[in-house]
Amino acid sequence: MNIHLKTKFCGVLFSTPLVSLSGIVVDISGNTRLAKFKGIGGITTKSASILPREGHPIPRIASFGAGYLNNVGLRNPGIDKSVKELIELKKTTKKPIIASIVGFQLQELPILAQKIAAAKPEFIELNLSCPNVDDEAGKPIASDPLLSAIAVSEVKKVVKNIPIIAKLTPNVVDIKKVAYEVEEAGVDAISAINTVGPGMLIDFKRRRAVLGSRVGGVSGAAIKPVALRCVNDIYKTVKVPILGMGGIETGRDALEMIMAGATLVGVGSAIYKGGQQVFDKIFSEMQELCQEEKIGSLKKIRGII
C-alpha cells in the first residue's frame, strides 16, 4: 500500500507533516542538523523581537513527569541578527522555514514582519500568544480577538507575498472567536496551541519555586488533550489550514492531531527527552500506523472528528 505523507500547507510542499517549533532548537548549527532528518518537513525559528533579549533567570526549563515547565523569556539576538541568521540557515536547507516574530507592542509586529520578510522565509509566524512575559507586555495579544485581528491586518499591509501564520494561546475563554477574527483579518494559517498556564513547580527541600522566574508555560504530554480540543474547535470555525501542536511525542499523537483538523503537526518538548532524532521516530510510527489502518492519504482522516 502506498502511503503519501507529503503535505501542502498554503501551497508550500512539505516532505512530511512534521515541523519543529519555535524556541526548542535556537541556533543555526542546531537547525541545520535538525533539517537533515528525514522525518522533519519544516523548521520554525526562534521568535525574534526588536531588541536582543537575555531571557529569564536560570533554571528556565524543568520536567515534572507528565510534561515540562519552561520560561525561557523569549531569549533571542534581536531582529537584525535574526535576519542574518535566517539568511544563513536558508543556505543550508531547502526545507520550508517558518520565521517566528514577537512584539511587545502591537506596532512592533509590522516592523518585525517587514524586516524578517527580507530574508524570504516561506512563512512568517506571529507569536501573539506567549504567556511568559506578562509583566512586560500585558496580556498576550492573542487573548483579545480584536487585537489579534488588528495585528494580522497591520502585518498583511506590509507583507504581501509571504503567508502569515497567527499563533494562538489556549488561555482564553473561547479560542474559536480569536480564530474567526484573525481569519476575517486575512491570516493565511493558524498555529495552535502555545503553552498552557502559566504554572509553577516547587522544590520541596529548598522551599522555593523550581524555575528562576517562579512560573512558566506548561508543555509536553500533559497538554495534549487541551491542544486537540483547541485545534478541533478552530478547524470547525475557519477554513484556513492549521499547524497543530501540544504534547506530540508519538506517531499516534501526530495522527490524532491531524484527525482533530491539523494539516501540519508541530513537535517541540519531545526533543528534550528524545533528541532531534525524535522526528524520524514519529514519522516512522506514522507510516506504520497508516499501513496498519489502511490510511493511504492524510486527507482521509483530517478533521474527521
Secondary structure, 3 states (H helix, E strand, C coil): CCCECCEEECCEEECCCEEECCCCCCCHHHHHHHHCCCCCCEEECCCECCCCECCCCCCCEEECCCCEEECCCCCECCHHHHHHHHHHHHCCCCCCEEEEECCCCCCHHHHHHHHHHCCCCCEEEEECCCCCCHHHHCCCHHHCHHHHHHHHHHHHHHCCCCCEEEECCCCCCCHHHHHHHHHHCCCCEEEECCCEEEECCEECCCCEECCCCCCEEEECHHHHHHHHHHHHHHHCCCCCCEEEECCCCCHHHHHHHHHHCCCEEEECCHHHHHCCCHHHHHHHHHHHHHHHCCCCEHHHCCCCC
